[in-house]
Amino acid sequence: MRNQEPVSEGPSFPFEDCVFHGFRNVKGHFWDLVKAIGLPVGLLILSLQALTFLVFWQFLLALAQRSGDEVGPLMTSSAVAQVSILYGLIVFVSIAVFASGTNAVYRWHLYKDLSGQIGALRFGIDELRTIGVYLVYFMLALVLPYLAVIIVVMLGSLLATMLMILLAFFGIIGLVVAMVYLSIKLSLCVPLSLERRKFTMFDSLRLTRGRGWALLGSYFIMVLIYMVFALILSVVQEMMVMGPLMSILMSETLMPSGNEVAISVAILEYFSNPGMLIGLAIITVLQVTLTIVFLVGYAGLTTFSMRFLQQEKNDLVIAN
């Protein structure tokens, strides 16, 4: 049952403890988390990315083997079906890995639990529930506000030009505000559903009441830290991969012709370079590592916020 005593005056929100809780919580257990969560999630993600690259490679290979004036379908219907099935499988497994990895990190922060089927990863009803919670979360926080703005702009197009511009302007501002507001208010739904072993969305609205600005500041700091490191990796990737590739594609030999076959051959030759493949692999490993580290930090922040607000609002679940 839940303690339903009146809400008491809580202390000021501890920003520093909240933002860095995820990283401090793994202190002394770093290698345990690497073995139980980092390696399984990382290897699964890298395997899925390798399969995606293989699909792209096969497409380029088929395009490069065409003659310059050849017309007709690029691949046979059976080849298209095989690629579609493989890509669908990649998407399905990616969603399962995301849900399982998310739950594994939350279980660590909540219970210090690293048991699972593949390391700390599990694939069961909790993961299905997490997928469902995230689907509803994205519908409420992202899709519905976006649809609302589209409807407003479409209605505005029936009015005068100036009114349409004003509606579009305020619609975009409203879209950003609505997305941020709903994202913060529903941010606790995943750990709450995992803890209570039932689908719950709107308990997060109640728990975060009166603490929206504090949570916004905490998530902003966390995302800012992530974006700094992501930007560094993006610059390195641009220098190592995209810059030289674009130089080849924009060369005087390929640019005027627009020949798809010649462009595909150039891309295949570029990615056949062992040094480029090694560099691309290193960048990919670093990106996956950064994603996992961010997940640990984000889940730690969310867990700390949930526990702090549960205590503040006397809403901790008490075992019978």
Sequence and secondary structure as in RCSB ss.txt:
>XXXX:A:sequence
MRNQEPVSEGPSFPFEDCVFHGFRNVKGHFWDLVKAIGLPVGLLILSLQALTFLVFWQFLLALAQRSGDEVGPLM
TSSAVAQVSILYGLIVFVSIAVFASGTNAVYRWHLYKDLSGQIGALRFGIDELRTIGVYLVYFMLALVLPYLAVI
IVVMLGSLLATMLMILLAFFGIIGLVVAMVYLSIKLSLCVPLSLERRKFTMFDSLRLTRGRGWALLGSYFIMVLI
YMVFALILSVVQEMMVMGPLMSILMSETLMPSGNEVAISVAILEYFSNPGMLIGLAIITVLQVTLTIVFLVGYAG
LTTFSMRFLQQEKNDLVIAN
>XXXX:A:secstr
 B            HHHHHTHHHHHTTT HHHHIIIIIHHHHHHHHHHHHHHHHHHHHHHHHHHTS TT  S SS
 HHHHHHHHHHHHHHHHHHHHHHHHHHHHHHHHHHH     SBTTB  SHHHHHHHHHHHHHHIIIIIHHHHHHH
HHHHHHTTS HHHHHHHHHHHHHHHHHHHHHHHHHTTTHHHHHHHHTS  STHHHHHTTT HHHHHHHHHHHHHH
HHHHHHHHHHHHIIIIIHHHHHHHTSTTTTTT  HHHHHHHHHHHHT HHHHHHHHHHHHHHHHHHHHHHHHHHH
HHHHHHHHHHHHTT  B   
